[in-house]
């Protein structure tokens, strides 16, 4: 009986070591694939600044819009006349709020596209055209 237990423990130990070795190999392979994809080794990956549209604002989402907290200098938002305190309520006529963030709409556009933003400023609604820039 003592020999059977020892044999059982040897098998368990061997299986644990094999499992660890396979797990490490799998992790290494998965890590390598992730590394190659991230570096663009499977083809040239575009840099974010080349394809990501940019407004140049920082917002806080609320139930009825996105309140602009900051407009960055020399940004498309500043050039279009957006100001801190403005509340963006629509992007191309579609609602902007917590459930419909700006980023979702921006993804379907490219730098250089001109879009319409509807903003509330001092209780009045304004529609501004903004030419999207490239993310820095």
URRA-V871250 format. One record per residue. N is the residue number from 0. D_FIRST is the distance of its C-alpha to the first C-alpha in whole Angstrom. Layout:
BEGIN
N|D_FIRST + N|D_FIRST
END
This chain:
BEGIN
0|0 + 1|4 + 2|5 + 3|5 + 4|6 + 5|9 + 6|10 + 7|11 + 8|12 + 9|14 + 10|15 + 11|17 + 12|18 + 13|20 + 14|21 + 15|23 + 16|24 + 17|26 + 18|27 + 19|29 + 20|30 + 21|31 + 22|33 + 23|35 + 24|36 + 25|37 + 26|39 + 27|40 + 28|42 + 29|43 + 30|44 + 31|46 + 32|48 + 33|49 + 34|50 + 35|52 + 36|54 + 37|55 + 38|56 + 39|58 + 40|57 + 41|57 + 42|60 + 43|63 + 44|62 + 45|65 + 46|65 + 47|66 + 48|69 + 49|70 + 50|69 + 51|69 + 52|72 + 53|73 + 54|75 + 55|75 + 56|74 + 57|72 + 58|72 + 59|70 + 60|69 + 61|71 + 62|71 + 63|74 + 64|74 + 65|73 + 66|75 + 67|76 + 68|75 + 69|76 + 70|78 + 71|77 + 72|80 + 73|81 + 74|79 + 75|80 + 76|80 + 77|82 + 78|85 + 79|85 + 80|86 + 81|83 + 82|82 + 83|80 + 84|80 + 85|81 + 86|78 + 87|77 + 88|77 + 89|77 + 90|76 + 91|78 + 92|79 + 93|75 + 94|74 + 95|73 + 96|71 + 97|67 + 98|66 + 99|68 + 100|68 + 101|70 + 102|67 + 103|66 + 104|70 + 105|70 + 106|68 + 107|70 + 108|73 + 109|73 + 110|75 + 111|79 + 112|79 + 113|81 + 114|80 + 115|81 + 116|80 + 117|82 + 118|82 + 119|83 + 120|85 + 121|87 + 122|87 + 123|88 + 124|86 + 125|87 + 126|85 + 127|85 + 128|84 + 129|82 + 130|81 + 131|77 + 132|77 + 133|74 + 134|71 + 135|71
END
